[in-house]
Amino acid sequence: MTKVLTDTRSIRIKGRSFLALVLSPELPLDGWLTRLDDLASRSAGFFLGRPVVLDVEDVEIDRAQLKALIGELAKRNVRIMGIEGGRPSLFEPGMPPAMKGGRPAPDFEVPSAEQAAESAKSGEGKPAEPAARPEPQVVRAMPSIIIKEPVRSGQSVIFPEGDVTVIGSVASGAEIIAGGSVHIYGTLRGRALAGSVGNASARIFCRKLEAELLAIDGVYKTADDMAPHLRGQAVQLWLEGDSIMAERLN
């Protein structure tokens, strides 16, 4: 029996973008997993509850290896929401879906059947209107947010659109993830990830460096990798190639 549609309201479908980490495994996979374990041990809870995309574009891997890798990551509580750069032959039912680079998706509304019919009817017999001339594009300034209180342990501030400034300290176990630069006007004891959606020019500034982990455009530096003379100092960090550089601020 055909169900009669009594509610003619349209369905609104909203676009959303969510920040996900991208892991790019390297061969041999055992060694890469060991390094991942080391990173996780020095930054406890880093992957907990966080969506992760597995980028296999630059690694020669077959389906069996990929399944085994996903299984190993699951044992480590790393949840793979999608696989990027994989050949179609790598996939099978039950595996995370293939994904391409995440991009902002605007909201759009699916018209109801009545609206569609009315629109089609109103357009009958009318000549096509000339295409509208595109409006000049306005270049918008990079957005930013300011956090006027300390960021406590367990809290996450995620702002992929631009810079994040914290008027206070970032506690151990807290994290700041910014699409632009990160500015901490206090002690940075937690994690700071700048340029998180692909911005190699992003920087990290803090008044007192005691960080658990730092990252710029996907390049990570853990607490053990930091030069001892920078500990407790006002520091800025930036990216040169695949290396995070740092210097004291006067």
Phi and psi in degrees as GROMACS dihedral restraints (atoms count N, CA, C in turn):
[ dihedral_restraints ]
;  ai    aj    ak    al  type     phi  dphi    fc
    3     4     5     6     1   -78.7    20    10
    4     5     6     7     1   128.2    20    10
    6     7     8     9     1   -79.1    20    10
    7     8     9    10     1   129.3    20    10
    9    10    11    12     1   -82.4    20    10
   10    11    12    13     1   126.6    20    10
   12    13    14    15     1   -81.1    20    10
   13    14    15    16     1   111.9    20    10
   15    16    17    18     1   -99.8    20    10
   16    17    18    19     1   -22.8    20    10
   18    19    20    21     1  -102.1    20    10
   19    20    21    22     1   109.6    20    10
   21    22    23    24     1   -94.1    20    10
   22    23    24    25     1     8.3    20    10
   24    25    26    27     1   -64.4    20    10
   25    26    27    28     1   145.2    20    10
   27    28    29    30     1   -76.2    20    10
   28    29    30    31     1   162.3    20    10
   30    31    32    33     1  -100.1    20    10
   31    32    33    34     1   125.5    20    10
   33    34    35    36     1   -91.1    20    10
   34    35    36    37     1   126.1    20    10
   36    37    38    39     1  -112.8    20    10
   37    38    39    40     1   122.3    20    10
   39    40    41    42     1  -102.2    20    10
   40    41    42    43     1   140.8    20    10
   42    43    44    45     1   -85.6    20    10
   43    44    45    46     1   142.8    20    10
   45    46    47    48     1  -140.4    20    10
   46    47    48    49     1   144.0    20    10
   48    49    50    51     1  -118.7    20    10
   49    50    51    52     1   132.8    20    10
   51    52    53    54     1  -120.7    20    10
   52    53    54    55     1   143.0    20    10
   54    55    56    57     1   -79.8    20    10
   55    56    57    58     1   125.8    20    10
   57    58    59    60     1  -127.9    20    10
   58    59    60    61     1   146.3    20    10
   60    61    62    63     1   -78.3    20    10
   61    62    63    64     1   147.8    20    10
   63    64    65    66     1  -116.1    20    10
   64    65    66    67     1   119.7    20    10
   66    67    68    69     1  -100.6    20    10
   67    68    69    70     1   130.1    20    10
   69    70    71    72     1  -114.8    20    10
   70    71    72    73     1    95.6    20    10
   72    73    74    75     1   -66.9    20    10
   73    74    75    76     1   155.9    20    10
   75    76    77    78     1  -130.0    20    10
   76    77    78    79     1   151.6    20    10
   78    79    80    81     1   -85.3    20    10
   79    80    81    82     1   146.1    20    10
   81    82    83    84     1   -71.5    20    10
   82    83    84    85     1   145.3    20    10
   84    85    86    87     1   -66.4    20    10
   85    86    87    88     1   -32.1    20    10
   87    88    89    90     1   -60.8    20    10
   88    89    90    91     1   -43.9    20    10
   90    91    92    93     1   -66.0    20    10
   91    92    93    94     1   -39.1    20    10
   93    94    95    96     1   -65.2    20    10
   94    95    96    97     1   -40.7    20    10
   96    97    98    99     1   -65.0    20    10
   97    98    99   100     1   -35.8    20    10
   99   100   101   102     1   -63.1    20    10
  100   101   102   103     1   -42.1    20    10
  102   103   104   105     1   -66.8    20    10
  103   104   105   106     1   -35.9    20    10
  105   106   107   108     1   -64.2    20    10
  106   107   108   109     1   -41.2    20    10
  108   109   110   111     1   -61.3    20    10
  109   110   111   112     1   -38.6    20    10
  111   112   113   114     1   -64.8    20    10
  112   113   114   115     1   -42.7    20    10
  114   115   116   117     1   -63.0    20    10
  115   116   117   118     1   -44.3    20    10
  117   118   119   120     1   -65.3    20    10
  118   119   120   121     1   -35.0    20    10
  120   121   122   123     1   -68.8    20    10
  121   122   123   124     1   -28.4    20    10
  123   124   125   126     1   -91.3    20    10
  124   125   126   127     1    -4.3    20    10
  126   127   128   129     1  -142.9    20    10
  127   128   129   130     1    72.6    20    10
  129   130   131   132     1   -55.7    20    10
  130   131   132   133     1   135.5    20    10
  132   133   134   135     1    79.5    20    10
  133   134   135   136     1     8.7    20    10
  135   136   137   138     1   -61.8    20    10
  136   137   138   139     1   -37.5    20    10
  138   139   140   141     1   -96.3    20    10
  139   140   141   142     1    -5.8    20    10
  141   142   143   144     1   -64.5    20    10
  142   143   144   145     1   127.4    20    10
  144   145   146   147     1    67.9    20    10
  145   146   147   148     1    14.3    20    10
  147   148   149   150     1  -111.5    20    10
  148   149   150   151     1   128.4    20    10
  150   151   152   153     1   -68.9    20    10
  151   152   153   154     1   142.3    20    10
  153   154   155   156     1  -132.1    20    10
  154   155   156   157     1   135.5    20    10
  156   157   158   159     1  -104.7    20    10
  157   158   159   160     1   134.9    20    10
  159   160   161   162     1   -99.4    20    10
  160   161   162   163     1   115.7    20    10
  162   163   164   165     1   -97.9    20    10
  163   164   165   166     1   110.4    20    10
  165   166   167   168     1  -112.7    20    10
  166   167   168   169     1    18.2    20    10
  168   169   170   171     1   -61.8    20    10
  169   170   171   172     1   -36.6    20    10
  171   172   173   174     1  -103.1    20    10
  172   173   174   175     1    19.7    20    10
  174   175   176   177     1  -129.4    20    10
  175   176   177   178     1   134.0    20    10
  177   178   179   180     1   -80.0    20    10
  178   179   180   181     1   111.0    20    10
  180   181   182   183     1  -146.6    20    10
  181   182   183   184     1   141.0    20    10
  183   184   185   186     1  -100.8    20    10
  184   185   186   187     1   178.7    20    10
  186   187   188   189     1   -63.1    20    10
  187   188   189   190     1   -42.3    20    10
  189   190   191   192     1   -62.2    20    10
  190   191   192   193     1   -42.6    20    10
  192   193   194   195     1   -64.7    20    10
  193   194   195   196     1   -39.7    20    10
  195   196   197   198     1   -64.5    20    10
  196   197   198   199     1   -43.2    20    10
  198   199   200   201     1   -62.3    20    10
  199   200   201   202     1   -42.3    20    10
  201   202   203   204     1   -63.7    20    10
  202   203   204   205     1   -39.7    20    10
  204   205   206   207     1   -64.8    20    10
  205   206   207   208     1   -43.3    20    10
  207   208   209   210     1   -61.2    20    10
  208   209   210   211     1   -38.4    20    10
  210   211   212   213     1   -64.6    20    10
  211   212   213   214     1   -41.6    20    10
  213   214   215   216     1   -64.5    20    10
  214   215   216   217     1   -38.9    20    10
  216   217   218   219     1   -67.5    20    10
  217   218   219   220     1   -37.1    20    10
  219   220   221   222     1   -62.6    20    10
  220   221   222   223     1   -36.9    20    10
  222   223   224   225     1   -61.6    20    10
  223   224   225   226     1   -25.9    20    10
  225   226   227   228     1   -95.8    20    10
  226   227   228   229     1    13.6    20    10
  228   229   230   231     1    61.9    20    10
  229   230   231   232     1    29.1    20    10
  231   232   233   234     1   -98.2    20    10
  232   233   234   235     1   113.9    20    10
  234   235   236   237     1   -93.6    20    10
  235   236   237   238     1   116.1    20    10
  237   238   239   240     1   -89.2    20    10
  238   239   240   241     1   114.0    20    10
  240   241   242   243     1   -88.5    20    10
  241   242   243   244     1   -16.4    20    10
  243   244   245   246     1  -174.6    20    10
  244   245   246   247     1   164.6    20    10
  246   247   248   249     1  -121.4    20    10
  247   248   249   250     1   127.6    20    10
  249   250   251   252     1  -108.7    20    10
  250   251   252   253     1   140.6    20    10
  252   253   254   255     1    78.1    20    10
  253   254   255   256     1    13.2    20    10
  255   256   257   258     1   -90.4    20    10
  256   257   258   259     1   143.6    20    10
  258   259   260   261     1   -67.4    20    10
  259   260   261   262     1   150.4    20    10
  261   262   263   264     1   -56.1    20    10
  262   263   264   265     1   -32.3    20    10
  264   265   266   267     1   -69.2    20    10
  265   266   267   268     1   -12.4    20    10
  267   268   269   270     1   -78.8    20    10
  268   269   270   271     1   -18.0    20    10
  270   271   272   273     1   -97.3    20    10
  271   272   273   274     1   150.2    20    10
  273   274   275   276     1  -149.2    20    10
  274   275   276   277     1   162.9    20    10
  276   277   278   279     1   -55.3    20    10
  277   278   279   280     1   139.4    20    10
  279   280   281   282     1    97.0    20    10
  280   281   282   283     1   -12.7    20    10
  282   283   284   285     1   -89.1    20    10
  283   284   285   286     1   158.4    20    10
  285   286   287   288     1   -56.6    20    10
  286   287   288   289     1   147.5    20    10
  288   289   290   291     1   -72.1    20    10
  289   290   291   292     1   159.2    20    10
  291   292   293   294     1   -71.4    20    10
  292   293   294   295     1   139.5    20    10
  294   295   296   297     1  -132.7    20    10
  295   296   297   298     1   154.8    20    10
  297   298   299   300     1  -119.4    20    10
  298   299   300   301     1   172.2    20    10
  300   301   302   303     1   -48.6    20    10
  301   302   303   304     1   125.6    20    10
  303   304   305   306     1   -65.5    20    10
  304   305   306   307     1   133.6    20    10
  306   307   308   309     1  -135.2    20    10
  307   308   309   310     1   152.9    20    10
  309   310   311   312     1   -59.4    20    10
  310   311   312   313     1   139.3    20    10
  312   313   314   315     1  -118.1    20    10
  313   314   315   316     1   121.3    20    10
  315   316   317   318     1   -71.0    20    10
  316   317   318   319     1   155.7    20    10
  318   319   320   321     1   -66.8    20    10
  319   320   321   322     1   145.7    20    10
  321   322   323   324     1  -147.7    20    10
  322   323   324   325     1   158.1    20    10
  324   325   326   327     1  -119.6    20    10
  325   326   327   328     1   129.3    20    10
  327   328   329   330     1   -81.4    20    10
  328   329   330   331     1   121.2    20    10
  330   331   332   333     1   -67.1    20    10
  331   332   333   334     1   149.9    20    10
  333   334   335   336     1   -71.6    20    10
  334   335   336   337     1   168.7    20    10
  336   337   338   339     1   -61.1    20    10
  337   338   339   340     1   -40.3    20    10
  339   340   341   342     1   -65.7    20    10
  340   341   342   343     1   -43.0    20    10
  342   343   344   345     1   -62.3    20    10
  343   344   345   346     1   -41.3    20    10
  345   346   347   348     1   -65.1    20    10
  346   347   348   349     1   -43.1    20    10
  348   349   350   351     1   -64.9    20    10
  349   350   351   352     1   -42.1    20    10
  351   352   353   354     1   -64.6    20    10
  352   353   354   355     1   -39.7    20    10
  354   355   356   357     1   -65.1    20    10
  355   356   357   358     1   -41.7    20    10
  357   358   359   360     1   -65.7    20    10
  358   359   360   361     1   -39.7    20    10
  360   361   362   363     1   -65.7    20    10
  361   362   363   364     1   -44.3    20    10
  363   364   365   366     1   -65.1    20    10
  364   365   366   367     1   -21.1    20    10
  366   367   368   369     1   -90.9    20    10
  367   368   369   370     1    -6.6    20    10
  369   370   371   372     1   -67.3    20    10
  370   371   372   373     1   133.2    20    10
  372   373   374   375     1    77.4    20    10
  373   374   375   376     1    -3.8    20    10
  375   376   377   378     1   -93.8    20    10
  376   377   378   379     1   139.4    20    10
  378   379   380   381     1   -67.2    20    10
  379   380   381   382     1   150.1    20    10
  381   382   383   384     1   -66.2    20    10
  382   383   384   385     1   133.9    20    10
  384   385   386   387     1   -78.7    20    10
  385   386   387   388     1   145.9    20    10
  387   388   389   390     1   -62.3    20    10
  388   389   390   391     1   146.4    20    10
  390   391   392   393     1   -63.2    20    10
  391   392   393   394     1   138.9    20    10
  393   394   395   396     1   -66.3    20    10
  394   395   396   397     1   141.7    20    10
  396   397   398   399     1   -70.7    20    10
  397   398   399   400     1   130.8    20    10
  399   400   401   402     1   -62.3    20    10
  400   401   402   403     1   138.4    20    10
  402   403   404   405     1   -74.8    20    10
  403   404   405   406     1   146.4    20    10
  405   406   407   408     1   -58.6    20    10
  406   407   408   409     1   139.1    20    10
  408   409   410   411     1   -79.4    20    10
  409   410   411   412     1   131.8    20    10
  411   412   413   414     1   -97.5    20    10
  412   413   414   415     1   123.9    20    10
  414   415   416   417     1   -79.3    20    10
  415   416   417   418     1   118.4    20    10
  417   418   419   420     1   -91.0    20    10
  418   419   420   421     1   146.7    20    10
  420   421   422   423     1   -68.6    20    10
  421   422   423   424     1   150.5    20    10
  423   424   425   426     1   -61.1    20    10
  424   425   426   427     1   122.4    20    10
  426   427   428   429     1   -71.1    20    10
  427   428   429   430     1   162.1    20    10
  429   430   431   432     1  -153.6    20    10
  430   431   432   433     1   160.6    20    10
  432   433   434   435     1  -129.1    20    10
  433   434   435   436     1   153.3    20    10
  435   436   437   438     1  -121.8    20    10
  436   437   438   439     1   125.5    20    10
  438   439   440   441     1   -99.2    20    10
  439   440   441   442     1   115.7    20    10
  441   442   443   444     1   -94.8    20    10
  442   443   444   445     1    22.2    20    10
  444   445   446   447     1  -149.5    20    10
  445   446   447   448     1   161.9    20    10
  447   448   449   450     1   -62.6    20    10
  448   449   450   451     1   150.7    20    10
  450   451   452   453     1   -98.7    20    10
  451   452   453   454     1   117.0    20    10
  453   454   455   456     1   -87.1    20    10
  454   455   456   457     1   164.6    20    10
  456   457   458   459     1   -56.7    20    10
  457   458   459   460     1   133.8    20    10
  459   460   461   462     1    91.5    20    10
  460   461   462   463     1   -13.3    20    10
  462   463   464   465     1   -87.0    20    10
  463   464   465   466     1   148.3    20    10
  465   466   467   468     1  -127.7    20    10
  466   467   468   469     1   133.0    20    10
  468   469   470   471     1  -112.5    20    10
  469   470   471   472     1   114.7    20    10
  471   472   473   474     1  -120.0    20    10
  472   473   474   475     1   118.4    20    10
  474   475   476   477     1  -141.0    20    10
  475   476   477   478     1    83.9    20    10
  477   478   479   480     1   -71.4    20    10
  478   479   480   481     1    -9.2    20    10
  480   481   482   483     1   -79.8    20    10
  481   482   483   484     1   -20.9    20    10
  483   484   485   486     1  -178.4    20    10
  484   485   486   487     1  -148.0    20    10
  486   487   488   489     1   -79.0    20    10
  487   488   489   490     1   152.4    20    10
  489   490   491   492     1  -124.4    20    10
  490   491   492   493     1   126.9    20    10
  492   493   494   495     1  -117.5    20    10
  493   494   495   496     1   129.4    20    10
  495   496   497   498     1  -114.5    20    10
  496   497   498   499     1   118.1    20    10
  498   499   500   501     1   -87.4    20    10
  499   500   501   502     1    75.0    20    10
  501   502   503   504     1   155.9    20    10
  502   503   504   505     1  -164.0    20    10
  504   505   506   507     1  -102.7    20    10
  505   506   507   508     1   161.5    20    10
  507   508   509   510     1  -115.3    20    10
  508   509   510   511     1   114.5    20    10
  510   511   512   513     1   -73.7    20    10
  511   512   513   514     1   162.7    20    10
  513   514   515   516     1   -60.0    20    10
  514   515   516   517     1   133.9    20    10
  516   517   518   519     1    90.3    20    10
  517   518   519   520     1    -8.1    20    10
  519   520   521   522     1   -96.5    20    10
  520   521   522   523     1   166.8    20    10
  522   523   524   525     1  -151.2    20    10
  523   524   525   526     1   148.8    20    10
  525   526   527   528     1  -122.2    20    10
  526   527   528   529     1   123.4    20    10
  528   529   530   531     1  -122.6    20    10
  529   530   531   532     1   118.2    20    10
  531   532   533   534     1  -128.8    20    10
  532   533   534   535     1   144.2    20    10
  534   535   536   537     1   -73.1    20    10
  535   536   537   538     1   -25.8    20    10
  537   538   539   540     1  -106.3    20    10
  538   539   540   541     1  -138.0    20    10
  540   541   542   543     1   -89.6    20    10
  541   542   543   544     1   162.2    20    10
  543   544   545   546     1  -117.7    20    10
  544   545   546   547     1   127.9    20    10
  546   547   548   549     1  -121.3    20    10
  547   548   549   550     1   120.1    20    10
  549   550   551   552     1  -118.3    20    10
  550   551   552   553     1   112.7    20    10
  552   553   554   555     1   -92.9    20    10
  553   554   555   556     1    47.3    20    10
  555   556   557   558     1  -167.3    20    10
  556   557   558   559     1  -154.7    20    10
  558   559   560   561     1   -89.3    20    10
  559   560   561   562     1   130.6    20    10
  561   562   563   564     1   -99.2    20    10
  562   563   564   565     1   101.0    20    10
  564   565   566   567     1  -103.9    20    10
  565   566   567   568     1   -20.8    20    10
  567   568   569   570     1   -91.4    20    10
  568   569   570   571     1  -138.5    20    10
  570   571   572   573     1  -115.4    20    10
  571   572   573   574     1   141.8    20    10
  573   574   575   576     1  -131.7    20    10
  574   575   576   577     1   123.1    20    10
  576   577   578   579     1  -123.0    20    10
  577   578   579   580     1   110.0    20    10
  579   580   581   582     1  -103.5    20    10
  580   581   582   583     1   157.7    20    10
  582   583   584   585     1    58.1    20    10
  583   584   585   586     1    38.9    20    10
  585   586   587   588     1   -71.4    20    10
  586   587   588   589     1   -17.4    20    10
  588   589   590   591     1  -112.0    20    10
  589   590   591   592     1    25.4    20    10
  591   592   593   594     1    97.8    20    10
  592   593   594   595     1    76.7    20    10
  594   595   596   597     1  -151.5    20    10
  595   596   597   598     1    92.2    20    10
  597   598   599   600     1   -71.9    20    10
  598   599   600   601     1   -13.5    20    10
  600   601   602   603     1   -89.7    20    10
  601   602   603   604     1    -3.4    20    10
  603   604   605   606     1   -66.6    20    10
  604   605   606   607     1   153.4    20    10
  606   607   608   609     1  -133.1    20    10
  607   608   609   610     1   164.4    20    10
  609   610   611   612     1  -121.3    20    10
  610   611   612   613     1   128.0    20    10
  612   613   614   615     1  -122.1    20    10
  613   614   615   616     1   137.5    20    10
  615   616   617   618     1  -149.9    20    10
  616   617   618   619     1   151.8    20    10
  618   619   620   621     1   -78.3    20    10
  619   620   621   622     1   -30.7    20    10
  621   622   623   624     1  -145.0    20    10
  622   623   624   625     1   116.8    20    10
  624   625   626   627     1   -90.8    20    10
  625   626   627   628     1   113.7    20    10
  627   628   629   630     1  -138.7    20    10
  628   629   630   631     1    33.7    20    10
  630   631   632   633     1   -70.1    20    10
  631   632   633   634     1   148.6    20    10
  633   634   635   636     1   -79.6    20    10
  634   635   636   637     1   -37.0    20    10
  636   637   638   639     1  -158.2    20    10
  637   638   639   640     1   142.4    20    10
  639   640   641   642     1  -128.9    20    10
  640   641   642   643     1   148.3    20    10
  642   643   644   645     1  -151.1    20    10
  643   644   645   646     1   140.6    20    10
  645   646   647   648     1  -132.9    20    10
  646   647   648   649     1   121.6    20    10
  648   649   650   651     1    50.5    20    10
  649   650   651   652     1    41.5    20    10
  651   652   653   654     1    84.7    20    10
  652   653   654   655     1    -1.6    20    10
  654   655   656   657     1   -96.6    20    10
  655   656   657   658     1   124.4    20    10
  657   658   659   660     1  -105.3    20    10
  658   659   660   661     1   151.6    20    10
  660   661   662   663     1  -141.1    20    10
  661   662   663   664     1   122.3    20    10
  663   664   665   666     1   -92.1    20    10
  664   665   666   667     1   172.8    20    10
  666   667   668   669     1   -58.3    20    10
  667   668   669   670     1   -38.5    20    10
  669   670   671   672     1   -69.8    20    10
  670   671   672   673     1   -18.7    20    10
  672   673   674   675     1   -88.7    20    10
  673   674   675   676     1    -4.6    20    10
  675   676   677   678     1   -87.4    20    10
  676   677   678   679     1   142.9    20    10
  678   679   680   681     1   -64.0    20    10
  679   680   681   682     1   131.9    20    10
  681   682   683   684     1   -58.3    20    10
  682   683   684   685     1   -32.8    20    10
  684   685   686   687     1   -71.7    20    10
  685   686   687   688     1   -10.8    20    10
  687   688   689   690     1   -89.3    20    10
  688   689   690   691     1   -13.4    20    10
  690   691   692   693     1   -61.0    20    10
  691   692   693   694     1   130.8    20    10
  693   694   695   696     1    77.2    20    10
  694   695   696   697     1     6.8    20    10
  696   697   698   699     1  -106.8    20    10
  697   698   699   700     1   161.8    20    10
  699   700   701   702     1   -76.8    20    10
  700   701   702   703     1   125.2    20    10
  702   703   704   705     1  -138.6    20    10
  703   704   705   706     1   148.6    20    10
  705   706   707   708     1  -121.5    20    10
  706   707   708   709     1   145.7    20    10
  708   709   710   711     1  -129.9    20    10
  709   710   711   712     1   142.5    20    10
  711   712   713   714     1  -146.5    20    10
  712   713   714   715     1   173.4    20    10
  714   715   716   717     1  -108.3    20    10
  715   716   717   718     1   131.5    20    10
  717   718   719   720     1  -127.8    20    10
  718   719   720   721     1   109.9    20    10
  720   721   722   723     1    62.7    20    10
  721   722   723   724     1  -123.8    20    10
  723   724   725   726     1  -104.4    20    10
  724   725   726   727     1    19.6    20    10
  726   727   728   729     1  -121.4    20    10
  727   728   729   730     1   138.1    20    10
  729   730   731   732     1   -88.6    20    10
  730   731   732   733     1   121.8    20    10
  732   733   734   735     1   -99.0    20    10
  733   734   735   736     1   156.1    20    10
  735   736   737   738     1  -148.3    20    10
  736   737   738   739     1   149.4    20    10
  738   739   740   741     1  -152.8    20    10
  739   740   741   742     1   154.8    20    10
  741   742   743   744     1   -73.7    20    10
  742   743   744   745     1   147.4    20    10
  744   745   746   747     1   -96.7    20    10
  745   746   747   748     1   134.7    20    10
